[in-house]
């Protein structure tokens, strides 16, 4: 059983911090931090920077992701952002796009 569940139809704007697992079936915007796993369900939308032990994505995530262990993008899942993790797996049918930040020209 997950420690924190953001259910379908629920939207959270701001900072979410948890010591336990977080499961997102709704929408989270801002920052999401967990000392445990974070799972984004197929209907879940995360527009936030995410820090967690591990991250599993079946829905949509837009933001920078840092995982101590691994990031798994499942079939149908989509991640747009930078990833820092020991392991990254991208299933067939998943989508991953890295941010392209404009380079600053030297002055």
N, C-alpha and C positions, 0 to 999 in steps of 0.2 A: 504494500500500500504506500502510495506516495505521501510525502510529508505535506506538500502544498500543491493543490490542483487549481489551475485557472480554467474554469469550465467554459464550454461553448457559450457565446453570447456575453461573456464577461470581458471587460476591457480594463487594463491597468496602465496608467501613465505615471511614470516616476521611477523610483528605485525599489527593486525587490531583492531582499537579501534573506537567505535561508540557510540553516545548518543541515537541512534534510533535502531529500530529492524534490525536484519541482517538475510538474507535468503541465504543459501548456496546450489547452484545446481552444482557448480564446485568443485574446490579443494582449501583448505586452509591449510597451514603448518606454524607452529610457535606458535603464541598466538592470541586468539580471545577474545575480551572484549567488552561487550555491557551493557549499563545501562537499556536496554529494552530486549525483547525476542530475542533468536536465534533459527532459524529453519534450520534443515539440510534436504533437499529434498531427495527423493529416489535415485537420482543419485549423491548426494553430498558426498564428502569425506573430513573429517576434521582430520588432524594429528596435533593436537595442544591442548594446555591447554585452556579450555574455561571458562570464567567467564561471567555470565549473570543474568538477573532477572529470566528468565526461559529458558529452553532448550527443544526443541522438535526434536526427531531424527527419521527420516525415512530412512536415508542413513547410512553411516559408520563414526563413531567417534573413534579415538584412542588418548587418552590423559586424563589428570585429569580434572574433571568437577566440578565447583562450581556454584550453582544457589541459589539466594536469596529465590525463591519460590519453583519451582518444576522442575523435569526432567521427561520427558515422552519419553519412547522408544516405537515407534509404530511398528506394524507388519512389518517385513522385515528390521527393523532398527537394528543396531549393535553398541554396546558401549564396548570398552576395556579400562579400566582405573578406577581410584578411583572417587567416587561421594560424594560431600558434598551438601546436599539439604534438605529442610524441607519435601519434598515429592518425592518419586520415584515410577513411574508406569512403568510396563513392560508388554506390550501386548502379547497375544498369537502370536507366530511366530517371536518374537523379541529375541535378543541375548544380554546378558550382562556378561562380564568377568571382574573380578577385577584384577588389577595388583598384582602380588606377588613379592614383593621386597625381595632380599636376606637379611637375618638377619646378622647383624654384630656381630661377636663373641667378647665377652669381652676379653680384653688383660690382 
